[in-house]
Amino acid sequence: MGVVFPFSFREEEFLKYKEDTLHPFEVLLDSGQRPLLHSLLSSYNGAIQLDFFGKHEEETLDYFFEWCINVKDAGGHLYSRWLDVINGKERMVCKEKPELRRFASKYLLKIIGESPLHDRAHGGEREYKDRHWGWTAKQSLESHLPIGTAFSFDLSEAVMNITDLMVFSFFYDKLEGYEEFDRQQIAGFFTELCTVEYGSRRGLPQGSSLQMSLFNRVLYPLDVVLSERAEFRDMTYSRWVDDFTISFPEQLPVEEFLGALALVRNTFPIAQHKVFFQEREPIYLLGNRIENGAVIKNSREERETKKVKPLDLSPWFGGVL
C-alpha cells in the first residue's frame, strides 16, 4: 500500500486569508467581527469581558485587542526573543510579552487544549496518566518493554517547521460553523499570536507557553497513523516531543521500520544524524539505557561511546531525507 500522509492543510483558505488581509489584526478593526471574537473567547472562560466586578482593565479583552493593534502599528513584537544554548545547540528563545501571556493562559491554551492529545504523545505536557502528572522519559520507554529491536528518529528544526499554514489549519478546523470570511480572519488572528518569524517563514515560538500544546496537536494526525500502523504490526509507537520511537519485542530487519520515515518526510524534514536502528542490548533511547528489561538513566559520555552510530540511509533513500 502506498504512503498516504494524514495531514490535510487548508492551503487554499490560508492563501485567501493572506490575500484579503491588509492588517495582521484586521479582525480587531472590523466592527462586525470584533464582537464575534468577543463572544467566541468569552465562551471559553465564562466571563463578561467588560470591566465589571472589579476586573482590572489590563485583564479585559478590549485592553488586549488595543495592545495588539498598537504593537503591530508601531512595528513592535508580541514576543521577547534572544539566542540561548539549549542541549549544546544555539536556539532562538521566544517568550510572550506579559499581555500575550495573560491572554494565552485565559483563552488560547483552553481553545488549543480542547483538541485531543494522543495517548502515545508523551513529552512536553502535564497530562494526568496512570497516577502520574505527565510522562517521564523512563515511563515512556517502559511502555515499550520488552524491546528486542528499536527504531528512532528526530525531526529537524521541529518547532520552526510547524508553520503558520499548519497553525492556521488547526484553528480553521476548530471554527467550523462560522461564516467563511469570519472563520479565516479569526484563524488568522490566532495564528499571528501563536507564531513568530524565522527569516522568510513563520513557525512556533521556541520556549513559549503555547509551543508544546500546539506542537502536539498539530502532530495528532501523525500520531494516529503511526500508532495504528505500529499496532497492526504488533509494534509499539511513542513520540517524545520530536523524538519518535518504534519498537518490537523481538528482532526485526530495519526495512520493517523504514515506512515511518517515508511517511513523515513527506511533510517534515528528518534529522539524518539522529536516525538509529538498535537490535541488541544495551539500547539507548531518550537519555536512558534499556538492558535486561530495565530502563536506567545514563550519561551523555556513555551514550556517545556505546550507542550505535546513526543509520546509513543510502541503501534506501540515497542518503538524503
Protein Blocks (a to p, Z undefined) as FASTA:
>chain_A
ZZddfbdcdfklmmmmmmmpmbfklmmmpmklmmmmmmmmmmmnopafbfeehiafklpm
klmmmmmmmmmmnopafbdcddddeehiacddddddfklmmmmmmmmmmmmmmpccdfkb
mghpacdeehigcjafklmmmmmpccfbdcddddehkllmmcfklmmmmmmmmmgoiafk
lmmmmmmmmmmmmpccehjaccddehiaklmmmmmmmmmmmmmmmmmmmmmnopacddeh
jaccdddfbdcdfklmmmmmmmmmmmmccdfklcccdfbdcddeehiaceehiacdddfk
lmmmmmccdddfklmnnopZZ
